[in-house]
Amino acid sequence: MNLEEKVIALKEHQKKLKAYTHVSSLLFYDASTSMPPGAAQSMSDTMGVISGEIYSLTVNPEFKALLNDLYEQREALDFQTRREVEELHLEQEKMEKVPKEEVVAMEEAENLANHYWEIAKKTNDFSIFAPHLEKLIEMKKRYAGYINPDGDVYDTLMNEYERGMNRAQMDPFFDALRKKLVPLIKSVGEAKQPDTSFLAGPFAIDAQKALSEYVMDVMDIDKDRCILRETEHPFTIEFSKNDVRITTKYVEDDLTSNLYSVVHESGHGMYELSIDDALQFSVLGAGATTAIHESQSRLWENYIGRSLPFCKLIFPKVKELFPDQMEGVSAEDFFRAVNVAKPSLIRTDADELTYALHVMVRYELEKRIFEGDLTVSELPAEWNRLYKEYLGIDVPDDTRGVLQDAHWAGGAFGYFPSYALGTAYSAQIYDALRAEVDVDACCEKGDFAPVRQWLTEKIYRHGMLYTADELIEMTCGKPFDPAYYVDYLEEKFSRLYHL
Amino acid sequence: MNLEEKVIALKEHQKKLKAYTHVSSLLFYDASTSMPPGAAQSMSDTMGVISGEIYSLTVNPEFKALLNDLYEQREALDFQTRREVEELHLEQEKMEKVPKEEVVAMEEAENLANHYWEIAKKTNDFSIFAPHLEKLIEMKKRYAGYINPDGDVYDTLMNEYERGMNRAQMDPFFDALRKKLVPLIKSVGEAKQPDTSFLAGPFAIDAQKALSEYVMDVMDIDKDRCILRETEHPFTIEFSKNDVRITTKYVEDDLTSNLYSVVHESGHGMYELSIDDALQFSVLGAGATTAIHESQSRLWENYIGRSLPFCKLIFPKVKELFPDQMEGVSAEDFFRAVNVAKPSLIRTDADELTYALHVMVRYELEKRIFEGDLTVSELPAEWNRLYKEYLGIDVPDDTRGVLQDAHWAGGAFGYFPSYALGTAYSAQIYDALRAEVDVDACCEKGDFAPVRQWLTEKIYRHGMLYTADELIEMTCGKPFDPAYYVDYLEEKFSRLYHL
């Protein structure tokens, strides 16, 4: 094969890979939105076979030879193809470093740990989960050793979710956050609180559904290629750029839960819907990184969605759908209520201001566990101590404490920091956006085309062509700087609470 | 490898095949129940890749050698394994006879034909569809020639859907039907018609949904393993015996459309839910044939579901959900109304009595097309002539005539007769069932466990272990006899219409 033929073979391989990714994403989506409960085992059987097929596709000798050839000649390739080769090469190298038995054993241990975590959470008994957590931690240490024998374990694990993320970057980031946010949250807690009584409902589910569709229309989400379904834990998943699924959850006594889930997931969705056609069958046809993806959902949810102009835009519809609940309430009242900041126990319910501190607790604990400074048995007490120190609240039980998240039970250590990083990216991107686009005017007109065009031009269309650092530099004209995030929060909440 | 190892390899192969079948069924299901409209192309891309993978699994040389070895030694295998080997061998032989290019070309032609059929149906213009239909017919003739060079073309095509089905069997079957049913339908049409005004609605969709769930409970469908969703054309699909999906369609001014769809699809579902665990990862773990499957849905829909005792059982719930519409209506009135027989234009809306004649029209036309006695351009006029002759009605346009069904556009020639055969099987099975189980008593008690147990024992559990002929013989103690069907219809409708 000459170089041209090799490139064609590479593209064919990616097309096949894309089909398998479609299929495994669809299995996950089906399990979350439709599957009858008794089908879990057969779903898992099929998922196992498909994972094995994806593994074989990546590590088979024929493809390995092709990829190595192309990797050596990568300077001769066009930019997109070179990036594809780099991504695939990295993935293949990593897969080959970890013995297949270890991968299978880890998947089994994660399934088991998840099962016992569910029981532990339900019965508020950490000891049921503890031995499985210990085993997973040992396995993840071993796994990091395979991938990166000379590297730091926790850095290696964070890299699984956000390439380039490490403690050298995250420590000062979280330090800065802590120094500013802990006192700010304290002042906010002592200030006069806004009225939120009208957000207590009940809100009829059918009317909430109408609000979801309205919000998607306001954001100009292309419903020909994107649909909304219900799940327990909202998420976005894409099968192709022309098939994006967003999900939400309806709660009768909480209007904002669904409302801001839809705005958040539509942010994720808009990203996927706007990736260049040229990347459609490429491994690069997806959001750049976990944190960059989160920056787009948070940008829409908090920076735009919780702004006064956006609240003014959507409030007439809210009032039309819930006239009794919104009797005597103004758009400004609504804006203040959806921005209430109050330390709480559960991360996923946290407001914009306190959210990062929830993540910080997890970051510190993970770091110390993988540094060997903290044992699993010490984890619950340390969790509670940090919640008191950072958020000023007492954790009443492990169910609402150390057992609240599914991440550790699924072996996802090093994932949490990308949430905070993503939110911090948003602040800097939002600043750059506002310098070029009149976002408030878009809210007033109810036309977000200029915002979407700017984001598409700067971020969306590129898919995974660039790293997170490159994208931030290209979009904002300078490297990532967490000061934007801290300044944004300080300014917004000082104004809201008249500090 | 010794024989034992070969058998293990065979079972592993089937497990993989089962996962791929799960995946391709899920793609189809997702396209029918969820997928956004703009995603059709990416769905089709993925489907193409997965079909190719299934093809490769079946025809790869390593598996071929294994299967040939096992086929030669099949007498030494246990019954189930021997049947698995036979099925796989047959499938492989068939696949190898047809050149892959031909399969791909046929799929493409079917996609195209389907597209133009939709336009033709929408615009009532048969000429848009005609050239594509002609091309498909030529391709199917060629296909039959590959599969069975010395056989009859139409017999070969029918065999694709129902093994063993042929004109020698179907001609006398349809002759007998025509002779009895055409005059019976005429007499029914001249008799006094029951009142059906209370079935005109409107019936609130939410209440109809409650009725669906109630009916599934009455039939004791295991909702832990089977769920109901909505589609344009109701169907049942199974991903495993623990993951069965049934679908329905809600129409506001038609109560019975959804009601009997749910009963019908629950019949299909109950079959899949009751197949032996031993067949779970086997190619035999599915309903025996298309017609046997249809016999089970029709048994529940018509023979049980449209009986007076069943109507008496469910009518209190109908009355509770629709008190205004059912004011002054008795269970007997309801029974008479859901059994109204009236020649109509559309097969899928046809009643129990006239249904088989709709199928007969298609059978005759298909037969003559593949015998070369009928051209595509003569098809519409001939369709209309037969509807007049058999059903006594005038076809006003091709949209409600020759263009009504999707089957031909999808290349499914020879499929229709299995619908009529399945319904005829039901009659004979129902007769055998009633000889051993007091079905009326089950309706009175609202407990169908004895019926399900009997059907499981005789049919469901066996999956594809036996042929249709063997199953009928085992269940009824004699070979298939269409007289049961004709007698049943004659007796039921003579009584209903006091003939």
Interface residues (C-beta under 8 A of the other chain):
Chain A: K15 K16 K18 A19 Y20 H22 V23 L26 L27 D30 T33 S34 M35 P36 P37 G38 A39 Q41 S42 M43 D45 T46 G48 V49 I50 E53 D222 K223 D224 R225 C226 I227 R229 F239 S240 K241 N242 D243 V244 R245 F281
Chain B: K15 K16 K18 A19 Y20 H22 V23 L26 L27 D30 T33 S34 M35 P36 P37 G38 A39 Q41 S42 M43 D45 T46 G48 V49 I50 E53 D222 K223 D224 R225 C226 I227 R229 F239 S240 K241 N242 D243 V244 R245 F281
